[in-house]
Amino acid sequence: MVLPYGRQTIEDDDIAAVVEALKGDFLTTGPTVDAFEAAFAQAVGAAHAVACANGTAALHLAMLALRLQPGERVVAPAITFLATANCARYVGAEVVFADVDPDSGLMTPATLQDALARADGPVRAVLPVHLRGDACDLPALEALAREAGAVLVEDAPHALGTTATFGNVAETIGDVRHSAMATFSFHPVKTIATGEGGMVVTNDPALAARLKTLRSHGMVRPEGSDPWWYEMPEPGFNYRLPDILCALGLSQLGKLDRFVARRRALAAAYLQALQPLAPLVRPAVSPAWSDPALHLMTVLIDFEAAGRCRREVVDALRARGVGSQVHYIPVHRQPYYRERYGPLDLPGAEAWYARCLSLPLYPGMADADVDLVVRSLAEALGV
C-alpha cells in the first residue's frame, strides 16, 4: 500500500452525522447548510460564509459577485491550480500572470507590482494564493491592489487554520480584513473534507447576498410576492452544496483544531528529519509572518546535483510505498494560456517548478511515517 500525499480523515461521528442528515427532511437547501455556514464563518472570523459546490465554484461565484466584465483583468500567480486563472476566463476577463518567490511559491509585492505594470487594461481583481497553507503578505498586496483600483480575493483552499501576524496583529486566514472575499475548498485532501465542496467568506453583506443568489440560478423571491413566484434578474448557476455534505463538513469543522495541531506536529517532525539532506533537499520557505496549518509538505530538491530526474525520484518513492505529487505546473505553460498570451518569462515560477515535490502530509499519518518518507527520499536520491 502506498502512503498518499494527502488523504481525508473520516471517523465514526462523521459517518453518523451524514446518516442523520440522510434520515432528515432535507437532503439539500435545508437547515444544515445554514448551520455549516454559520459555524465556518465563526471559525475563520468572517461575518458571512456562503457554501457552494466546490472550490472552483467558489472562485467563479466570487468573480460573478464582483461583476467582472470582458476586457477587465485579473492577476493570478503562475504557481497555483488551474481554477485560479480559469475563474477569470469564465466571466470573460483576461488573466495577467504574476511570478512567485522561487523558494516559497507565493505571489509577493514585487511580483504583483511587475504584473500590474504588464497589464494592458484595467485590473479589477488580484487573487493571491496561500500556497501550501502559508499566508501571503496580505497588507502589502492589498495596498498595491487598491492603488491599481483592484480588490483582493484570497484563494485560500490550502490555508484553513493558518494564522499570520502583520505588524504585531494576529490574524486568521479567512477573516477577510484585507480582502473582499476569500475562497476555500473541502476536497478530500484539504484540511476538512465534504467530498466536494467550497465556501466563500466575506464581511460585506451585499456581496454575501449576491453570492447566495448566484449559487442558485440567480433566482430571487420579491417581498410580498406569491409563494410560488420567483424572478431571475440575471442568470446564475446551480452551485448549491447539499445538506448531506454540509453535515459532513459541520462534523469535520468540529475537529479543525485537532487536525491543525496534527498537521503542525507532522510538519515540525519533517523539518527536523529533513535536516541531514540539506542542501540537496530543503523545505519550501515559510514567510516570517506566517504560522501555517500546512496542506502540503513541499520540499525543493536539487535534482541536477543529485543526478536524478524528478520522475526517477517519484518512481523510486512509489516503489518504497511513498506517494508524492507536484504542486504545480506553472499555469502560463498550459496550451490554452500559452496560445492566448504567448510565452512569458517568469523565472521564479520556473525555478519553483523545477525543484518542487510534495510529500505525504495528513492527520492520519503516524510519527513513524515521517521517518519512512524521509528515509525513502534519501534512498531515492542516493544519499
Order of alpha helices (4+ residues) and beta strands (2+ residues): alpha-alpha-beta-alpha-beta-alpha-beta-alpha-beta-alpha-beta-beta-beta-beta-beta-alpha-alpha-alpha-beta-beta-beta-alpha-alpha-alpha-alpha-beta-alpha
